[in-house]
Amino acid sequence: MNKALKLHKGHIRVGKPLPWDVYDSADQLLLSRGFVIDKESQLEALLDRGMYVDAADLEAAVEKPHPVANDPFWIWDDLTAKLGYHLAHPYSDNGFARRTGELAHAVQALVQKSSDATIAIIMTTMDHRRYPIVHGLQVAALCELVAARLGWEKERRRDLVCAALTMNIGMLELQQQLTNHRGPLTPEQHHEVREHPLRGTQILRDAGVESGSWLTTVENHHETAKGTGYPRGIRELNEEALLLRTLDVYCAKISPRMHRKPMTGTQAERMIFTDAEMACDNPFIPTLIKEIGVYPPGTFVRLLNGEIAIVHKRSGSIKTPQVLSLINAKGEPLIEPIRRDTSRDGYTVSNDVPREVILISINPARFWQERSGIAEMRHWG
């Protein structure tokens, strides 16, 4: 191989043929192009052993569109793999700004076509092993949703999404380390965290980014209206930086760490709404709640009749989403999900339910694929 790149989970889909030859750490052929990995456990074992691919082969696969155009979960995984490769190679000869713009366009298209599914993916993703990449993608998708609700024009939103995708390019390795970190930061880690907006902005400039809005938003996305942020402690922020910071904090709260459980979407909304520093001169928190709801798609909830359901779609009210009941009032899994309209008496939402107490195994992709079996499920209750 000319240049070997290590594969991660986002590059490979179980049950799908490999698009390239895969090698081990000794540069020996491990799996041939077209081989199908059948089980998650098999994939995990291979990844632990180390799977490598020729960089040229991987880049060619990144360029090639995939026929599974109606599966938002596949699109999300595909974007995760592409973004991970892209951020690791900011100085390639392929036009970093142009490629980031293409990824941002893909994020915008996914959000506008499959908004409920995208929110559900954000709420149900528990992959702490790729946290820096997944987190950036989560924030970018919510930026597009909220900014579109605000009526921002598409190019302005595109720069904002680009900023979200690249906001932590100055500390990707450290960000992954901190996902598993306990206790206070070392002085060196603390310095790197505080300086990463400036370092990231310089990397983007060196990589050919010229958009002033994009660069300023990355540089200021940890600043606050009270002047207590970093790296410069300024008070005057562009709207994009304030929105990016808001959604950055929100997505961090709903994401898992090795040392803590994730908040539910409802808990995270309550936290940022009641936090004095977050809420200070911040018009975007109410907009976020209006857009995704008090119980966002992908959230587990308990209904008044005792059933536990997963929120499937938003409705005209932020408190009465459409849900799919998965567990009956006796705690027994249902053979098939039952649609419930939570605006109806008897089916209102009592409270959200933390993910860790849901003991049944579910496949979220089943509920939000464009042509899934949802249409054939039992009638609305």
Residue pairs with C-beta under 8 A, 6 or more apart in sequence:
1 23
1 27
1 52
1 53
1 54
1 55
2 54
2 55
2 56
3 54
3 55
3 56
4 23
4 27
4 52
4 53
4 54
4 55
5 52
5 53
5 54
5 55
5 58
5 85
6 50
6 51
6 52
7 22
7 47
7 51
7 52
7 53
7 58
8 47
8 81
8 84
8 129
8 130
9 43
9 47
9 127
9 129
9 130
10 77
10 80
10 81
10 84
10 130
10 133
11 53
11 58
11 81
12 18
12 37
12 43
12 51
13 74
13 77
14 37
14 38
14 39
14 40
14 42
14 43
15 36
15 37
15 38
16 36
17 33
17 34
17 35
17 36
18 31
18 32
18 33
18 34
18 35
18 36
18 37
19 33
19 57
19 61
19 64
20 33
20 53
20 54
20 57
20 58
20 61
21 29
21 31
21 32
21 33
21 53
21 54
21 57
22 29
22 30
22 31
22 35
22 51
22 52
22 53
23 29
23 30
23 51
23 52
23 53
23 54
24 30
24 49
24 50
24 51
24 52
25 49
25 50
25 52
27 52
30 46
30 51
31 37
31 46
31 51
37 43
37 46
58 85
59 85
59 94
62 81
62 82
62 85
66 74
66 78
68 74
68 75
69 75
70 369
70 370
70 371
71 365
71 369
71 370
72 110
72 113
72 114
72 117
72 118
72 121
72 368
72 369
72 370
73 117
73 121
73 364
73 365
73 368
73 369
75 106
75 110
76 110
76 118
76 121
76 137
79 103
79 106
79 107
79 110
79 137
80 130
80 133
80 134
80 137
82 103
83 103
83 133
83 136
83 137
83 165
84 130
84 133
86 96
86 99
86 100
86 103
87 132
87 133
87 136
87 165
87 166
87 169
87 172
88 172
90 96
90 169
90 203
90 204
90 206
90 207
91 206
91 207
95 208
96 204
96 207
96 208
96 209
97 162
97 207
97 208
97 209
97 210
97 211
100 162
100 165
100 166
100 209
101 158
101 162
103 165
104 140
104 158
104 161
104 162
104 165
105 158
107 137
107 140
107 141
107 144
107 161
107 165
108 144
108 154
108 157
108 158
108 161
110 118
110 141
111 118
111 141
111 144
111 145
111 148
112 144
112 148
114 368
114 370
115 145
116 297
116 312
116 313
116 314
116 368
117 297
117 368
117 369
118 141
118 145
119 141
119 145
119 292
119 296
119 297
119 298
119 314
120 296
120 297
120 298
120 311
120 312
120 364
120 367
120 368
121 298
121 364
121 368
122 138
122 141
122 142
122 251
122 254
122 296
122 298
123 254
123 265
123 296
123 297
123 298
123 299
124 298
124 355
124 364
125 134
125 138
125 255
126 256
126 262
126 355
127 134
128 179
128 180
128 255
128 256
128 257
128 258
131 175
131 176
131 179
131 255
132 168
132 172
132 175
132 176
134 255
135 168
135 175
135 251
135 252
135 255
136 164
136 165
136 166
136 167
136 168
137 165
138 251
138 255
139 164
139 167
139 244
139 247
139 248
139 251
140 161
140 164
140 165
142 247
142 250
142 251
142 288
142 292
143 157
143 160
143 161
143 164
143 243
143 244
143 247
144 157
144 160
144 161
145 291
145 292
146 243
146 247
146 284
146 287
146 288
146 291
147 156
147 157
147 160
147 243
148 157
149 287
149 290
149 291
150 287
152 160
156 213
156 240
159 211
159 213
159 214
159 217
159 240
160 213
160 217
160 240
160 243
160 244
162 211
162 214
163 213
163 214
163 217
163 218
163 221
163 240
163 244
164 244
164 247
164 248
166 200
166 204
166 214
166 218
167 197
167 200
167 217
167 218
167 221
167 244
167 248
168 175
168 196
168 200
169 200
169 203
169 204
169 218
170 195
170 196
170 197
170 198
170 199
170 200
170 201
170 202
170 203
171 192
171 193
171 196
171 199
171 200
174 189
174 192
174 193
174 196
177 189
178 185
178 189
178 193
179 257
179 258
180 257
180 258
180 259
181 189
181 259
182 258
182 259
185 193
194 230
194 231
195 231
197 218
197 219
197 220
197 221
197 222
197 230
197 231
198 219
198 231
200 218
200 219
201 215
201 218
201 219
204 214
204 215
204 218
205 215
209 215
213 238
213 240
216 238
216 240
216 241
217 238
217 240
217 241
217 244
219 241
220 234
220 237
220 238
220 241
221 241
221 244
221 245
221 248
222 229
222 230
222 231
222 245
223 229
223 230
223 232
223 233
223 234
223 235
223 237
223 241
223 245
224 235
224 237
224 245
224 277
224 280
225 235
225 237
225 242
225 280
225 281
225 282
226 235
226 277
226 280
227 233
227 234
227 235
228 277
229 245
242 282
242 284
243 284
246 272
246 278
246 282
246 284
246 285
246 288
247 284
247 288
249 272
249 278
250 268
250 269
250 272
250 288
253 262
253 263
253 267
253 268
253 271
253 272
254 262
254 263
254 264
254 265
254 268
255 262
256 262
261 354
261 356
262 355
263 271
264 299
264 300
264 352
264 353
264 354
264 355
265 292
265 295
265 296
265 298
265 299
265 352
266 294
266 295
266 299
266 352
267 352
269 285
269 288
269 289
269 294
271 278
272 278
272 279
272 285
273 279
273 285
273 289
278 285
279 285
289 318
290 318
292 314
293 311
293 314
293 315
293 318
293 319
293 321
294 318
294 319
295 301
295 311
295 319
295 321
295 349
295 352
296 311
296 314
297 311
297 312
297 313
297 314
297 321
297 368
298 310
298 311
298 364
299 310
299 311
299 352
300 308
300 309
300 310
300 311
300 352
300 353
300 354
300 355
300 358
301 308
301 309
301 310
301 311
301 323
301 342
301 349
301 350
301 351
301 352
301 353
302 308
302 309
302 349
302 350
302 351
302 352
302 353
303 309
303 323
303 325
303 340
303 342
303 347
303 348
303 349
303 350
304 346
304 347
304 348
304 349
304 350
305 329
305 346
305 347
306 328
306 329
306 330
307 325
307 326
307 327
307 328
307 329
307 338
307 340
308 325
308 326
308 327
308 353
308 358
309 323
309 324
309 325
309 326
309 327
309 340
310 323
310 324
310 326
310 337
310 362
310 364
310 367
311 321
311 322
311 323
312 321
312 322
312 323
312 324
312 339
312 367
312 368
312 374
313 321
313 322
314 321
314 322
315 321
315 322
315 342
315 343
317 343
319 342
319 349
320 341
320 342
320 343
320 348
320 349
321 342
321 349
322 339
322 340
322 341
322 342
322 380
323 339
323 340
323 342
323 349
324 337
324 338
324 339
324 340
324 367
324 374
324 377
325 334
325 337
325 338
325 339
325 340
325 381
326 333
326 334
326 337
326 360
326 362
327 333
327 334
327 358
327 360
328 334
333 360
336 377
336 378
337 367
337 377
337 378
338 377
338 378
338 381
339 377
339 378
339 379
339 380
339 381
340 347
340 380
340 381
341 347
341 380
341 381
342 348
342 349
344 381
347 381
365 372
366 372
366 373
367 374
